[in-house]
Amino acid sequence: MTASFDHETLDVYKLEIARTSAAESAASLDVIVARGPRSPTEAENGKILLHRIISILVRLSPPIP
């Protein structure tokens, strides 16, 4: 018996993992600022970049039926 993979489903799964990881990174920036080692301005630059990444990942994801 051979295993078969639905590559489209796998790709959607990978995009979802990437999007979730980027959102978690944004939350981590909030924690870093709250604890004090970084300024809010530095974190804001990171959040802008993460927002762009998440936007790209959402556009790459297929629509939900």
C-alpha positions as CSV (number, residue, x, y, z in Angstrom):
1,M,0.0,0.0,0.0
2,T,1.4,3.4,-0.9
3,A,0.5,6.6,0.9
4,S,-1.0,9.4,-1.2
5,F,-0.9,13.0,-0.4
6,D,-3.2,15.8,-1.4
7,H,-0.6,18.5,-2.1
8,E,-3.2,21.3,-2.3
9,T,-4.4,20.5,1.2
10,L,-0.8,20.3,2.4
11,D,0.0,23.7,0.9
12,V,-3.1,25.3,2.6
13,Y,-2.0,23.7,5.9
14,K,1.5,25.2,5.5
15,L,0.1,28.7,4.8
16,E,-2.1,28.5,7.8
17,I,0.9,27.5,10.0
18,A,3.0,30.4,8.6
19,R,0.2,32.9,9.2
20,T,-0.4,31.7,12.7
21,S,3.3,31.9,13.5
22,A,3.5,35.5,12.2
23,A,0.6,36.5,14.4
24,E,2.3,34.9,17.4
25,S,5.5,36.8,16.6
26,A,3.5,40.0,16.7
27,A,2.1,39.0,20.1
28,S,5.7,38.3,21.3
29,L,6.7,41.8,20.3
30,D,4.0,43.1,22.7
31,V,5.5,41.1,25.5
32,I,9.0,42.3,24.8
33,V,7.8,45.9,24.9
34,A,5.9,45.3,28.1
35,R,9.0,43.9,29.8
36,G,11.0,46.8,28.7
37,P,14.1,45.7,26.7
38,R,12.8,47.3,23.5
39,S,11.0,50.6,22.8
40,P,7.6,50.8,21.4
41,T,9.0,52.4,18.2
42,E,11.3,49.5,17.6
43,A,8.4,47.1,18.1
44,E,6.2,49.1,15.8
45,N,8.7,48.6,12.9
46,G,8.6,44.9,13.5
47,K,4.8,44.9,13.6
48,I,4.5,46.8,10.3
49,L,6.7,44.1,8.7
50,L,4.7,41.3,10.3
51,H,1.5,42.9,9.1
52,R,2.8,42.9,5.5
53,I,3.8,39.3,5.8
54,I,0.4,38.2,7.2
55,S,-1.3,40.1,4.4
56,I,0.7,38.3,1.8
57,L,0.0,34.9,3.4
58,V,-3.8,35.6,3.6
59,R,-3.8,36.6,-0.1
60,L,-2.0,33.4,-1.0
61,S,-4.5,31.3,0.9
62,P,-7.5,29.9,-1.1
63,P,-10.9,31.3,-0.1
64,I,-12.9,29.3,2.5
65,P,-15.9,27.6,0.8
